[in-house]
Amino acid sequence: MTDSTLTHDGSRGMAALKLIVYSFIGIFFFFVPVTIGGKSTILLDHAATAIATQLRPAALVFVTALIAYGALAPFIRGTWNKNVTETIFSLLRVLGLVLTGMYLAGVGPAALYQPDMLPFLFDKLVLSVGLIVPIGGLALAFLIGYGLLEFTGIIVQPIMRPVWRTPGWSAIDAVASFVGSYSLALLITDRVYKEGKYTPREAAIVATGFSTVSATFMIIVAKTLGLMGTWNLYFWSTFIITFLVSAITARIWPLSRMEHKGDRDLPLPEGKGRVAAAIDAGISQAGKAPGIRSLLGATFLDGLRMASMILPSIMAVGLLGLLAAKYTPIFDVLGLALYPFTWIAQLGDPMLAAKSMASGLAEMFLPAILLKDGDAALKFVAAVVSVSQVLFLSASIPCVLATSVPLKFRDLIVIWYIRTALSILLAAPVAFWAASNGWLG
């Protein structure tokens, strides 16, 4: 055996070790629930929760600094007025900074301090997202940098491409959102898109179809609507309906018309099976990947950048949406557009159902809150739609707009409407079937 062969075998062995060890670390951080203090969730969530509770003063300073940077940076860089959408959201981020200062100082109208207003937005959403996205950025280096993405992409491509029109590695986004959060999934999407592994259309399909709220959010929805007794039915129905809706929306406007120049899948080498090709692709990526310190720094900075754009938007857009839902008829008007679907679905009180479902555009919890006293089938549909709509103004829409994915605000509203309508039509038969069999109380 020659020295060059030994060297080649040694470098390949080291790359294979990197693929296995680093991928295991990434999977463990993102996908393996761990029970600590009676709470079972992924380690990233545990870490964010521990910092938010045990180091709250430091967490408040950190999150406030991110909000201040996100609000002021567009004006410092001179990018705040490059287009209408950027101008609007730049101004909204400044409002988010002002609202953050008001909340922390305890000043302002009493209406803003109702439990479902600023306290909900800051303590339940902003603080959590502000911590978990940068922490997730560190863990992301292990998940996407050393070959797992390429390995997974080849293995599951026979499913992902024909069903969702996306590369196989988009499956990692889907799993990350359900076990982690939409913010982590969008962080993955943004990073993979900037590396050229998604086309604009593929990135948009992933961002609007896979980046759902996590299973932990689903538990809160189920508790609110009294569905924990049928948790498995609710979880798996929501999982299937969400991704069925994503498969449909990927084939209709506006997603179907987005730029897509060539699939980004890794081709199978001639004469090699899928598993062998997947292993080779993973090892090849691990062998040419940068050092772990360099990659950790890059993904952490990505997390900080995304968090700084998301957080002030959540404060401003989220509050405006919640105020509109509570004090104005705007969602009653939007509900008229959903009424035909709630009527076709034969939901009890279809107009109330339509208006309540429309409020999900502001905040995904609102339909659950507004319909908590509805009949069993209606509550089940509301619980499913809250998750399968994917997009809402208090958090996920600002998250998507903070990425590099070329989606306009108008596109997101259209996609939200299509997803909500389809979700109502698909969830209703399941709800009535479950109710008729006595599974919904």
C-alpha positions in Angstrom: 0.0 0.0 0.0 1.5 3.4 -1.0 1.9 6.4 1.2 -0.7 8.3 -0.9 -3.2 5.5 -0.3 -2.6 5.6 3.4 -3.0 9.3 3.4 -6.2 9.1 1.4 -7.6 6.4 3.7 -6.6 8.4 6.7 -8.2 11.7 5.6 -11.4 9.8 4.5 -11.5 8.1 7.9 -11.1 11.4 9.7 -13.9 12.9 7.5 -16.1 9.9 8.2 -15.5 10.4 12.0 -16.4 14.1 11.7 -19.6 13.2 9.8 -20.6 10.7 12.5 -19.6 12.7 15.7 -20.7 16.2 14.6 -23.9 15.0 13.1 -24.7 13.1 16.3 -24.1 16.2 18.3 -26.4 18.3 16.0 -29.1 15.6 16.0 -28.9 15.4 19.8 -29.3 19.1 20.3 -32.1 19.6 17.8 -34.1 16.4 17.8 -33.8 14.4 21.0 -36.2 15.4 23.9 -34.6 15.4 27.3 -36.4 15.5 30.6 -35.0 18.0 33.0 -37.0 19.2 36.1 -40.1 17.4 34.9 -40.1 19.1 31.5 -39.4 17.1 28.3 -38.1 19.1 25.4 -35.0 19.5 23.3 -31.8 20.8 24.9 -31.9 24.1 23.0 -35.2 24.9 24.6 -33.9 23.8 28.0 -30.9 26.1 27.6 -33.0 29.1 26.6 -35.5 28.5 29.4 -32.7 28.2 32.0 -31.1 31.5 30.8 -34.4 33.3 30.8 -35.3 32.2 34.4 -31.9 31.8 36.1 -30.1 34.7 34.4 -33.1 36.9 33.7 -31.4 40.3 34.1 -28.6 39.3 31.7 -31.2 37.8 29.3 -33.2 41.1 29.3 -30.0 43.1 28.5 -29.0 40.7 25.7 -32.5 40.6 24.1 -32.9 44.4 24.4 -29.5 44.9 22.8 -30.6 42.7 19.9 -33.8 44.6 19.5 -32.0 48.0 19.5 -29.5 46.8 16.9 -32.3 45.4 14.7 -34.2 48.6 14.9 -31.3 51.0 14.3 -29.1 49.1 11.9 -31.2 49.7 8.7 -30.9 53.5 9.4 -27.2 53.3 10.1 -26.6 51.2 6.9 -29.0 53.3 4.8 -31.1 50.3 3.8 -34.3 51.3 5.4 -35.8 52.9 2.3 -34.7 50.5 -0.5 -38.3 49.5 -1.1 -41.7 50.0 0.4 -41.7 46.8 2.4 -38.3 47.5 3.9 -39.4 51.0 4.8 -42.5 49.8 6.6 -40.8 47.1 8.6 -37.8 49.4 9.4 -40.3 51.9 11.0 -42.1 49.0 12.7 -38.9 47.8 14.2 -38.3 51.2 15.7 -41.8 51.0 17.2 -40.8 47.6 18.5 -37.8 49.1 20.3 -40.0 51.8 21.8 -42.6 49.2 23.0 -39.8 47.2 24.5 -38.5 50.2 26.4 -42.1 51.0 27.6 -42.7 47.4 28.7 -39.4 47.1 30.6 -40.0 50.5 32.2 -43.7 49.7 33.0 -45.1 52.8 31.4 -47.9 53.2 29.0 -51.7 52.6 28.8 -53.1 49.9 31.0 -54.6 48.2 27.9 -51.1 47.3 26.7 -50.4 45.4 29.9 -53.3 43.0 29.7 -51.9 39.4 30.0 -52.5 38.8 26.3 -50.8 41.9 25.1 -47.2 43.1 25.8 -46.6 40.6 28.6 -47.5 37.7 26.3 -45.4 39.1 23.4 -42.3 39.8 25.4 -42.2 37.1 28.0 -43.6 34.2 25.9 -42.3 35.0 22.4 -39.6 37.7 22.3 -37.5 36.4 25.2 -37.7 32.8 24.1 -36.9 33.5 20.4 -34.2 36.0 21.3 -32.3 33.3 23.2 -33.1 30.2 21.3 -32.2 31.5 17.8 -28.5 32.5 18.7 -28.1 29.3 20.8 -29.6 27.3 17.9 -27.1 29.0 15.6 -24.3 27.4 17.5 -25.8 24.0 17.3 -26.7 24.5 13.7 -23.0 24.3 12.8 -23.0 20.6 13.7 -26.3 19.9 12.0 -25.6 21.3 8.5 -21.8 21.8 8.2 -20.4 18.3 8.3 -22.3 16.2 5.8 -25.6 15.3 7.5 -27.4 17.6 5.1 -25.9 15.9 2.0 -26.4 12.4 3.4 -30.1 13.1 4.3 -30.7 14.8 1.0 -29.8 11.7 -1.1 -31.6 9.2 1.2 -35.0 10.9 1.3 -35.0 12.5 -2.1 -37.3 9.9 -3.6 -40.0 11.3 -1.3 -39.3 15.0 -1.0 -38.9 15.9 -4.7 -42.1 14.3 -6.1 -44.3 15.3 -3.1 -43.0 18.7 -2.0 -40.8 19.7 -5.0 -37.9 20.3 -2.7 -34.4 18.7 -2.2 -34.1 15.8 0.2 -32.2 17.9 2.8 -35.4 20.0 3.3 -36.6 17.1 5.5 -34.2 18.5 8.2 -36.1 21.8 8.1 -39.4 20.0 8.5 -38.3 17.9 11.5 -36.5 20.9 13.1 -39.7 22.9 13.1 -41.8 20.2 14.7 -39.4 19.4 17.5 -37.8 22.8 17.8 -39.4 25.9 16.5 -40.1 27.8 13.2 -37.4 30.2 14.1 -34.8 27.5 14.1 -36.2 26.0 10.9 -36.0 29.4 9.2 -32.4 29.8 10.4 -31.6 26.5 8.7 -33.5 27.5 5.6 -31.8 30.9 5.3 -28.3 29.4 5.8 -28.9 26.6 3.2 -30.4 29.0 0.7 -27.4 31.4 1.0 -25.1 28.4 0.4 -27.0 27.9 -2.9 -28.5 24.5 -2.0 -32.1 25.8 -2.5 -33.5 27.6 -5.5 -35.7 30.6 -4.7 -38.8 28.5 -5.2 -37.5 25.7 -3.1 -36.6 28.0 -0.2 -40.0 29.7 -0.4 -41.8 26.3 -0.3 -39.7 25.3 2.7 -40.1 28.6 4.5 -43.9 28.8 4.1 -44.7 25.1 4.3 -42.3 23.4 6.8 -41.6 26.2 9.3 -44.5 25.4 11.7 -44.8 26.0 15.4 -43.2 23.2 17.5 -44.9 20.3 19.2 -44.5 22.2 22.5 -46.7 25.0 21.1 -49.2 22.4 19.9 -49.4 21.1 23.5 -50.5 24.6 24.6 -53.1 24.8 21.9 -54.4 21.3 22.8 -54.6 22.2 26.5 -56.5 25.5 25.7 -59.1 23.6 23.6 -59.3 20.5 25.9 -57.8 18.1 23.4 -55.0 16.6 25.4 -57.2 13.5 25.9 -56.9 12.8 22.1 -53.3 14.1 21.8 -52.1 11.5 19.4 -55.1 12.0 17.0 -54.6 15.7 17.1 -50.8 15.6 16.6 -50.8 13.1 13.7 -53.8 14.7 12.0 -52.1 18.1 12.2 -48.8 16.7 11.0 -50.4 15.0 8.0 -52.7 17.9 7.1 -49.9 20.5 7.4 -47.6 18.7 5.0 -50.5 17.8 2.6 -51.4 21.5 2.4 -47.7 22.3 1.7 -47.7 19.8 -1.1 -50.7 21.5 -2.7 -49.5 25.1 -2.2 -46.1 24.2 -3.8 -48.0 23.6 -7.1 -50.1 26.8 -7.2 -49.5 30.5 -7.4 -47.6 32.3 -6.0 -45.1 29.6 -5.1 -45.3 27.8 -8.4 -44.3 31.0 -10.3 -41.1 31.7 -8.3 -37.7 31.3 -9.9 -36.4 27.7 -10.2 -33.4 27.1 -12.4 -32.6 23.4 -12.0 -33.1 21.1 -9.1 -30.4 21.3 -6.5 -30.4 17.6 -5.7 -27.1 15.7 -5.5 -27.1 13.1 -8.4 -26.4 9.5 -7.8 -23.0 8.4 -9.1 -23.2 5.8 -11.8 -23.1 2.3 -10.5 -23.7 3.3 -6.8 -26.7 2.6 -4.7 -28.5 5.3 -2.8 -27.1 4.5 0.6 -23.5 4.3 -0.6 -23.9 7.5 -2.6 -25.3 9.2 0.5 -22.4 8.1 2.7 -19.9 9.3 0.1 -21.6 12.7 -0.2 -21.6 13.1 3.5 -18.0 12.2 3.9 -17.0 14.4 1.0 -18.7 17.4 2.6 -17.2 16.6 6.1 -13.7 16.4 4.5 -13.9 19.9 2.9 -15.8 21.6 5.7 -14.1 24.5 7.5 -12.9 24.1 11.1 -15.5 23.9 13.8 -14.6 27.3 15.3 -15.0 29.1 12.0 -18.4 27.4 11.4 -19.6 28.0 14.9 -18.7 31.7 14.5 -20.5 32.0 11.2 -23.7 30.3 12.3 -23.8 32.1 15.6 -23.5 35.5 13.8 -26.3 34.3 11.4 -28.4 33.6 14.5 -27.7 37.0 16.0 -28.6 38.8 12.8 -31.8 36.9 12.3 -32.9 37.4 15.9 -32.2 41.2 15.7 -34.5 41.5 12.8 -37.2 39.2 14.2 -37.6 40.5 17.7 -38.6 44.2 17.2 -41.0 43.0 14.5 -42.6 40.6 16.8 -43.1 43.4 19.4 -44.6 45.9 16.9 -46.5 43.7 14.4 -47.6 41.3 17.1 -49.0 44.1 19.3 -50.8 45.8 16.4 -52.3 42.5 15.3 -53.5 41.6 18.8 -55.0 45.1 19.3 -56.7 44.9 15.9 -58.2 41.5 16.8 -59.4 42.7 20.1 -60.7 46.2 19.4 -61.4 46.5 15.6 -63.6 44.6 13.1 -60.7 44.0 10.7 -60.6 40.3 11.3 -64.4 40.1 11.0 -63.9 41.5 7.5 -61.1 39.1 6.7 -63.4 36.3 8.1 -65.8 37.0 5.2 -63.2 35.7 2.8 -63.0 32.4 4.8 -66.7 32.1 5.3 -67.3 30.0 2.1 -64.9 27.4 3.4 -66.3 27.2 6.9 -69.8 26.9 5.3 -68.7 24.2 2.9 -67.0 22.4 5.8 -70.4 22.6 7.7 -68.8 23.9 10.9 -71.0 24.9 13.7 -71.6 28.7 13.5 -69.6 29.1 10.3 -69.4 32.9 10.5 -68.0 32.8 14.0 -65.6 30.1 12.9 -64.5 32.1 9.9 -63.8 35.3 11.9 -61.9 33.3 14.6 -59.8 31.5 12.0 -59.0 34.8 10.3 -57.6 36.1 13.6 -54.9 33.5 13.3 -53.2 35.8 10.8 -52.4 38.1 13.8 -51.3 35.4 16.2 -51.6 31.6 15.9 -53.1 31.3 19.5 -56.1 33.6 18.8 -58.4 31.0 17.1 -57.8 28.7 20.1 -58.6 31.5 22.5 -61.7 32.7 20.7 -63.2 29.2 20.1 -62.4 27.5 23.4 -66.1 27.4 24.1 -67.1 26.0 20.7 -68.4 22.5 20.0 -65.9 19.6 19.9 -65.5 19.4 16.1 -65.0 23.2 15.8 -62.3 23.2 18.5 -60.5 20.4 16.7 -60.5 22.2 13.4 -59.3 25.4 15.1 -56.5 23.5 16.8 -55.3 22.0 13.5 -55.6 25.3 11.5 -53.7 27.2 14.2 -50.6 25.1 13.3 -51.2 24.2 9.6 -51.6 27.9 8.6 -47.9 28.3 9.4 -47.8 32.0 8.8 -48.9 34.7 11.3 -48.0 38.3 11.9 -46.8 38.2 15.5 -43.8 36.1 14.7 -43.4 33.7 11.7 -44.1 36.4 9.0 -41.4 38.8 10.4 -39.1 35.7 10.7 -39.6 34.9 7.0 -39.1 38.5 6.0 -35.8 38.6 8.0 -34.3 35.8 5.9 -32.8 36.1 2.4 -35.7 34.1 0.9 -37.2 36.3 -1.9 -40.8 36.4 -0.6 -42.8 39.6 -0.5 -45.3 40.5 2.2 -48.1 40.2 -0.3 -47.0 36.7 -1.2 -47.1 35.6 2.5 -50.6 37.0 3.0 -51.8 35.1 -0.1 -50.1 31.9 1.0 -51.6 32.3 4.5 -55.1 32.6 3.0 -54.7 29.5 0.7 -53.2 27.4 3.6 -56.0 28.4 6.0 -58.8 27.6 3.5 -57.3 24.3 2.6 -56.6 23.4 6.2 -60.3 24.1 7.1 -61.5 21.8 4.3 -59.1 19.0 5.2 -59.5 19.2 9.0 -63.3 19.3 9.1 -63.9 15.7 7.9 -61.4 14.3 10.4 -63.1 16.3 13.2 -66.6 15.1 12.3 -65.3 11.5 12.0 -63.6 11.7 15.4 -66.6 13.3 17.0 -69.0 10.7 15.6 -66.8 8.0 17.1 -66.8 9.7 20.5 -63.1 10.6 20.4 -63.7 14.3 21.0 -65.8 14.2 24.1 
